[in-house]
Amino acid sequence: MASSSSPAPLLGLAELADEQRIDTILIDHALQGIRIQVLLRLLLSVFVLLSVALEPPVHSAGICIAIAAVYVAWCLGGVAVAPRAGILAIRFAWLTLFLDLVVLVAVTAVASQSDESSWTADVLVTGFAIVPMIAAIGMRPMVCAAVVVPTVVVYFVANAIARVPNGRPWSVILLSTLVIGILALGAVLLSRLQRSRVVTIGSLAAERSRLLDEVMQIEHRERRDLAEHLHDGALQYVLGARQELAVLAAGSPDPQVVGRIDEALGESARLLRSTLGELHPAVLDQSGLAVALIDLADSIERRGAFTVSVDTVGWPDGIRTPVDAVLFASARELLTNVVKHAQAGTVQLTAEVDEGRARVVVVDDGVGVDPQLFDQRVAGGHIGLVSRRVRLEGQGGRLTVAPHPAGGTVAIAEVPVGEL
């Protein structure tokens, strides 16, 4: 038998990018962020240009206007190019954040030469509040921090230089810098939050994709097992009956031939009823889980070279619960696993309900469980227990498979059942 595993951890962006179906989601999300950054950057450039045009500095006004005009043109180019750049835009968009900061610092530095006679630098420093907003949209918290920290420093220095000409007290400068610092911290935290959300959503989507693949593999395996079961069982008896009919048709009636035909058809009917009972046991609906488990044990016992004892003392007579079907399917999977892997001589199957939880327990005296073989069996297509675990956890339950202290394996499928 195989052991259960813990829920899959969250994947990183690099691992998610390797998932082909998830990669498209990440790219679309990143491109949407870049479009927002481009729009905010364009608005920032317009703000810079209007600042130096409507409130020009006394000294070097032409230089300030030229820098602002080039910045606006470059931002307009980004609006046109960014949507078509695709992967390149995603990889290198973070570099433009530093360019935003450099341009804003350069224009403010030139305009600060006229602090005694104009308000240009005072207007421009308010634009530093936009830089953290642009940086926050990306999913690179470290890059965001590398941009917003210098932004806060430059903002403080620019205000400190203009303190004497503008007559601002230190308290005002420190408080305004504190506001920019709070914006900067919020930008870094928002960047981390956005990255975490994308990773979480991407991981869930990847897990859903893998579970879908597992379900498809399970369906394929169940069809294959059903085909093998019918081919090696009922079909052989039917073919044997046909051969006996051919012998019967070629000669006079022979009571022994008729007896063999009757035996073959009877055994075929028994095997077909057993197979149908395992697929969808009518007794589960009619008589409940306890009786269905007894029938299942009889059917499994014929397939395996071991005896199965069923204990339903802890399962009240005649009760029906919403989890009967999932517990029956879990018991069937666990017993099938014993047939295939355990090499057991005896198996104990127990069903019980207590304290609002229902469970089936399968204990065998076979070769035991090796947790290291679990991943190998999953890779080889033996994912029945993985599917059982996922379905039980989906209903708030769990599946545990572990070595038994006395040898062999103990497997427990447990799920909440509520009030009965």
BAMARKE-814073 format. One line per field, with one value per residue (C-alpha): residue number from 1; x, y, z negated. Coordinates in Angstrom, 3 decimals, padded with zeros to 6 digits. Layout:
num	c(NUM_...)
east	c(X_...)
north	c(Y_...)
up	c(Z_...)
***
This chain:
num	c(1_2_3_4_5_6_7_8_9_10_11_12_13_14_15_16_17_18_19_20_21_22_23_24_25_26_27_28_29_30_31_32_33_34_35_36_37_38_39_40_41_42_43_44_45_46_47_48_49_50_51_52_53_54_55_56_57_58_59_60_61_62_63_64_65_66_67_68_69_70_71_72_73_74_75_76_77_78_79_80_81_82_83_84_85_86_87_88_89_90_91_92_93_94_95_96_97_98_99_100_101_102_103_104_105_106_107_108_109_110_111_112_113_114_115_116_117_118_119_120_121_122_123_124_125_126_127_128_129_130_131_132_133_134_135_136_137_138_139_140_141_142_143_144_145_146_147_148_149_150_151_152_153_154_155_156_157_158_159_160_161_162_163_164_165_166_167_168_169_170_171_172_173_174_175_176_177_178_179_180_181_182_183_184_185_186_187_188_189_190_191_192_193_194_195_196_197_198_199_200_201_202_203_204_205_206_207_208_209_210_211_212_213_214_215_216_217_218_219_220_221_222_223_224_225_226_227_228_229_230_231_232_233_234_235_236_237_238_239_240_241_242_243_244_245_246_247_248_249_250_251_252_253_254_255_256_257_258_259_260_261_262_263_264_265_266_267_268_269_270_271_272_273_274_275_276_277_278_279_280_281_282_283_284_285_286_287_288_289_290_291_292_293_294_295_296_297_298_299_300_301_302_303_304_305_306_307_308_309_310_311_312_313_314_315_316_317_318_319_320_321_322_323_324_325_326_327_328_329_330_331_332_333_334_335_336_337_338_339_340_341_342_343_344_345_346_347_348_349_350_351_352_353_354_355_356_357_358_359_360_361_362_363_364_365_366_367_368_369_370_371_372_373_374_375_376_377_378_379_380_381_382_383_384_385_386_387_388_389_390_391_392_393_394_395_396_397_398_399_400_401_402_403_404_405_406_407_408_409_410_411_412_413_414_415_416_417_418_419_420)
east	c(000.000_001.031_001.202_-000.713_000.993_000.556_-001.176_000.975_002.841_002.439_004.561_006.874_006.516_009.299_007.557_004.216_005.766_006.740_003.051_001.996_-001.655_-000.784_001.907_-000.708_-002.520_000.698_001.577_-001.875_-001.764_001.722_000.759_-002.258_000.040_002.409_-000.459_-001.426_002.203_002.440_-000.706_000.491_003.920_002.336_000.297_003.464_005.288_002.395_002.516_006.265_005.814_002.927_004.913_007.894_005.681_003.094_005.507_008.901_012.066_013.974_017.187_017.564_013.879_014.707_016.626_013.733_011.190_013.426_013.853_010.115_009.234_011.574_010.101_006.566_007.596_009.278_006.140_003.947_006.253_005.801_002.028_002.388_005.113_004.314_001.211_003.196_006.381_004.909_007.523_010.197_008.007_007.499_011.217_012.500_009.607_011.084_014.077_011.819_010.989_014.554_014.299_011.184_013.086_016.140_014.057_012.126_015.337_017.052_014.231_013.820_017.566_017.713_014.568_015.850_018.453_015.581_014.070_014.523_012.464_010.077_007.910_008.819_010.799_008.120_005.513_007.751_008.530_004.844_005.250_007.470_004.266_003.341_006.550_005.647_002.230_003.856_006.322_003.594_001.876_004.781_005.260_008.886_008.955_012.761_012.749_009.926_011.970_015.032_012.969_010.896_013.725_015.743_012.463_011.946_015.584_015.527_012.202_013.650_016.861_014.973_012.749_015.711_017.560_014.498_013.780_015.512_014.211_010.669_010.725_009.467_010.072_011.717_008.520_006.652_009.473_009.657_005.900_005.609_008.542_006.792_003.760_005.957_007.636_004.268_003.369_006.695_006.144_002.603_003.928_006.355_003.689_001.177_003.771_004.336_000.594_000.019_002.823_001.394_-002.066_-000.774_001.264_-001.716_-004.153_-001.607_-000.865_-004.564_-005.007_-001.990_-003.318_-006.708_-005.016_-003.038_-006.141_-007.965_-005.104_-005.237_-008.977_-008.463_-005.751_-008.016_-010.825_-008.400_-007.088_-010.589_-011.658_-008.530_-009.085_-012.745_-011.799_-009.184_-011.599_-014.322_-011.863_-010.216_-013.468_-016.934_-015.780_-013.763_-016.792_-018.978_-016.416_-016.262_-020.043_-020.007_-017.508_-019.671_-022.668_-020.724_-019.979_-023.617_-024.781_-022.424_-023.689_-026.360_-027.317_-024.850_-025.919_-022.326_-022.007_-025.280_-024.041_-020.794_-022.714_-024.996_-022.003_-020.140_-023.160_-023.886_-020.317_-020.448_-023.588_-021.986_-018.867_-020.907_-023.067_-019.892_-018.390_-021.564_-021.788_-018.289_-019.023_-022.338_-023.597_-027.371_-027.125_-025.515_-028.743_-031.022_-029.337_-026.668_-022.898_-022.435_-024.101_-022.405_-018.983_-019.729_-020.613_-017.503_-015.333_-016.768_-016.056_-012.504_-011.791_-012.395_-009.882_-007.144_-005.356_-006.427_-009.391_-011.317_-013.129_-015.615_-016.367_-019.374_-020.140_-019.324_-021.678_-025.304_-027.761_-029.912_-028.358_-027.790_-025.258_-024.301_-020.782_-021.720_-020.711_-017.332_-016.501_-017.506_-015.357_-012.451_-012.813_-012.927_-009.761_-007.932_-008.876_-007.925_-004.572_-004.157_-004.861_-002.248_000.566_000.223_000.763_-001.410_-002.884_-005.601_-007.352_-009.543_-012.161_-013.845_-016.587_-017.473_-019.039_-018.235_-018.119_-019.501_-016.885_-017.305_-014.404_-013.423_-010.226_-008.337_-005.598_-003.551_-000.660_001.195_004.608_003.937_004.137_007.252_006.585_009.471_007.677_004.610_005.890_007.214_003.816_002.089_004.507_003.747_000.021_-000.990_-002.899_-006.035_-005.138_-004.167_-007.623_-009.228_-007.229_-008.235_-011.921_-011.920_-010.128_-012.659_-015.341_-013.269_-011.876_-008.504_-006.768_-003.845_-001.805_001.022_002.929_001.167_003.168_002.645_003.564_001.595_-000.323_-003.167_-005.211_-007.909_-010.397_-012.220_-014.760_-017.138_-020.678_-022.479_-025.515_-027.219)
north	c(000.000_003.605_006.352_009.602_012.904_016.438_019.114_020.579_023.743_027.025_027.260_030.142_032.314_030.375_027.044_028.472_029.717_026.116_025.171_025.801_026.473_028.775_030.690_032.436_033.653_035.087_036.834_038.418_039.618_041.066_042.861_044.426_045.748_047.179_048.980_050.620_051.588_053.108_055.163_056.444_057.200_059.225_061.199_061.808_063.085_065.433_066.675_067.380_069.206_071.332_072.150_073.568_075.203_076.883_077.678_077.889_078.330_081.551_079.747_076.977_076.914_075.725_072.740_071.770_072.085_070.086_067.255_067.226_067.237_064.327_062.456_062.985_061.823_058.749_057.929_058.322_055.904_053.494_053.709_052.641_050.017_048.341_046.382_044.911_044.167_041.160_039.151_041.813_044.390_042.029_041.346_044.908_047.141_047.377_049.296_052.177_052.778_053.945_056.187_057.821_058.572_059.872_062.232_063.568_064.084_065.784_068.266_068.987_069.528_071.987_073.800_074.016_076.536_079.024_078.221_081.801_083.205_080.447_077.607_075.079_072.708_072.831_071.718_069.038_067.345_066.495_064.284_061.988_060.603_059.115_057.065_054.596_054.084_053.123_050.827_049.109_047.726_045.406_042.006_042.692_043.857_044.183_046.385_048.422_048.935_049.885_052.642_054.005_054.263_056.698_058.480_059.218_060.270_062.616_064.072_064.875_066.340_068.512_069.909_070.422_072.421_074.575_075.034_078.423_080.104_078.824_079.409_075.894_074.620_071.241_069.839_070.394_068.842_065.812_065.287_065.559_063.162_060.809_060.793_059.901_057.238_055.730_055.682_054.008_051.338_050.777_050.375_047.643_045.841_046.089_044.719_041.762_041.280_041.290_038.792_036.578_036.695_035.789_032.920_031.668_031.865_030.361_027.522_026.774_026.807_024.535_022.187_022.136_021.331_018.498_017.121_017.145_015.189_012.757_012.270_011.489_008.975_007.429_007.039_005.442_003.088_002.116_001.395_-000.710_-002.614_-003.196_-004.474_-006.826_-008.011_-008.799_-010.353_-012.628_-013.476_-013.500_-013.416_-016.620_-018.455_-017.107_-018.252_-021.643_-021.905_-021.113_-023.888_-026.325_-025.202_-025.920_-029.428_-029.834_-028.710_-031.134_-034.267_-035.727_-034.032_-034.825_-034.108_-033.345_-030.729_-029.150_-029.108_-027.404_-024.797_-024.134_-023.846_-021.466_-019.204_-019.237_-018.272_-015.532_-014.117_-014.195_-012.401_-009.793_-009.150_-008.855_-006.376_-004.300_-004.400_-002.953_-000.219_000.868_-001.334_-001.254_-002.731_000.535_002.385_-000.411_-001.741_000.799_000.914_-001.974_-004.535_-003.075_-003.464_-007.127_-007.749_-005.840_-007.935_-011.149_-009.909_-008.760_-011.999_-013.977_-011.824_-011.837_-014.740_-013.590_-013.578_-010.436_-009.997_-007.142_-005.368_-003.025_-003.033_000.676_001.436_001.723_-000.580_000.946_004.413_006.337_009.145_011.585_010.111_006.455_006.581_008.221_005.808_002.813_004.055_004.604_001.087_-000.372_001.504_000.478_-003.200_-003.116_-001.709_-004.654_-007.068_-005.430_-004.587_-005.925_-009.698_-010.101_-013.223_-011.579_-008.219_-006.503_-004.019_-001.812_000.815_003.107_006.428_008.482_012.150_013.338_011.567_008.430_006.240_002.980_001.271_-001.365_-003.314_-005.987_-008.241_-007.811_-006.460_-003.046_000.430_002.242_006.018_006.513_004.464_006.700_009.267_006.489_004.808_008.098_008.714_005.209_005.866_004.406_007.486_005.898_006.762_010.289_010.722_009.299_011.672_014.698_013.754_013.095_016.387_018.127_017.022_018.002_014.513_012.868_009.676_008.290_005.241_004.088_000.986_-001.102_-001.618_-005.385_-005.502_-004.772_-001.565_000.382_002.756_005.092_007.040_009.558_012.254_014.479_013.173_015.734_014.976_011.638)
up	c(000.000_000.380_-002.163_-002.129_-001.421_-002.706_-000.590_002.154_001.126_002.940_006.047_006.860_009.944_011.684_011.047_012.142_015.377_016.129_016.048_019.635_018.848_015.935_017.809_019.956_016.820_015.395_018.652_018.978_015.374_015.784_019.018_017.323_014.598_017.182_018.932_015.635_015.007_018.473_017.880_014.487_015.931_018.718_016.172_014.141_017.215_018.019_014.426_014.734_018.028_016.708_013.574_015.452_018.105_015.872_013.044_014.813_012.783_013.156_013.983_016.610_017.501_021.018_019.679_017.409_020.217_022.580_020.074_019.366_023.068_023.804_020.846_022.157_025.632_024.170_022.135_025.224_026.998_024.117_024.497_028.138_027.671_024.334_025.480_028.382_026.471_024.665_022.773_023.286_021.568_018.621_018.277_018.517_017.392_013.888_015.260_016.259_012.581_012.015_015.083_013.613_010.437_012.317_014.470_011.506_009.512_012.451_013.121_009.403_008.975_011.865_010.711_007.121_008.261_008.403_005.021_003.838_006.697_007.921_006.639_009.364_007.156_004.460_006.988_008.486_005.170_004.764_007.846_005.805_004.247_007.638_007.927_005.125_006.719_010.015_008.263_006.219_009.313_010.132_008.528_007.560_003.915_003.873_006.989_005.485_002.307_004.361_006.030_003.157_000.608_002.782_003.519_-000.173_-000.589_002.411_001.295_-002.123_-000.678_001.812_-000.919_-003.236_-000.565_000.072_-003.625_-004.059_-000.854_-001.478_-005.205_-006.029_-009.563_-010.084_-011.563_-008.283_-006.269_-008.542_-008.562_-004.782_-004.415_-006.798_-004.500_-001.516_-003.648_-004.516_-000.820_-000.083_-002.744_-001.497_002.038_000.982_-001.033_001.812_004.207_001.886_001.487_005.233_005.765_003.012_004.558_008.000_006.551_004.542_007.447_009.809_007.383_006.999_010.763_011.187_008.499_010.213_013.505_011.949_010.225_013.555_015.099_012.181_012.609_016.277_015.370_012.743_015.284_017.726_015.038_013.911_017.491_017.994_014.747_015.595_019.050_017.583_014.894_017.429_019.899_017.355_015.570_017.041_020.680_020.307_018.942_021.762_024.351_022.674_022.785_026.497_027.133_025.205_027.240_030.422_029.121_028.170_031.580_033.367_031.613_029.463_026.181_023.407_019.819_018.842_021.595_020.532_016.938_017.902_019.923_016.980_014.622_016.972_017.439_013.715_012.885_015.551_013.985_010.515_011.739_013.595_010.519_008.433_010.866_011.021_007.238_006.898_009.453_007.933_005.126_004.973_001.481_000.316_001.081_-000.085_-003.229_-004.183_-004.464_-006.895_-004.616_-001.529_-003.166_-003.944_-000.279_000.798_-001.507_-000.025_003.495_002.678_000.816_003.999_005.881_003.230_001.553_-001.895_-004.244_-005.119_-008.429_-008.777_-012.051_-011.982_-015.711_-015.870_-012.963_-014.188_-012.433_-009.727_-009.660_-006.448_-006.228_-003.442_-003.472_-002.916_000.749_000.165_-002.672_-000.553_002.352_-000.050_-001.476_002.039_003.034_-000.150_000.268_003.938_002.902_000.512_003.373_005.589_003.171_-000.375_000.067_-003.017_-004.596_-006.662_-006.480_-009.063_-007.770_-010.376_-010.057_-012.954_-013.876_-016.954_-017.961_-014.638_-012.496_-010.408_-009.374_-007.762_-008.882_-006.885_-008.665_-006.877_-007.865_-004.590_-003.671_-005.187_-003.751_-002.576_-002.479_-000.044_002.604_002.597_005.109_007.348_007.431_008.188_011.066_012.315_012.450_009.062_007.998_006.574_002.988_004.012_005.519_002.385_000.180_002.280_002.221_-001.514_-002.220_000.020_-002.465_-005.486_-006.077_-005.731_-004.652_-006.637_-005.684_-007.916_-009.065_-011.724_-014.932_-014.651_-010.976_-007.852_-007.241_-008.802_-006.624_-007.961_-005.834_-008.030_-007.239_-009.279_-009.331_-011.509_-013.613_-012.910)
***
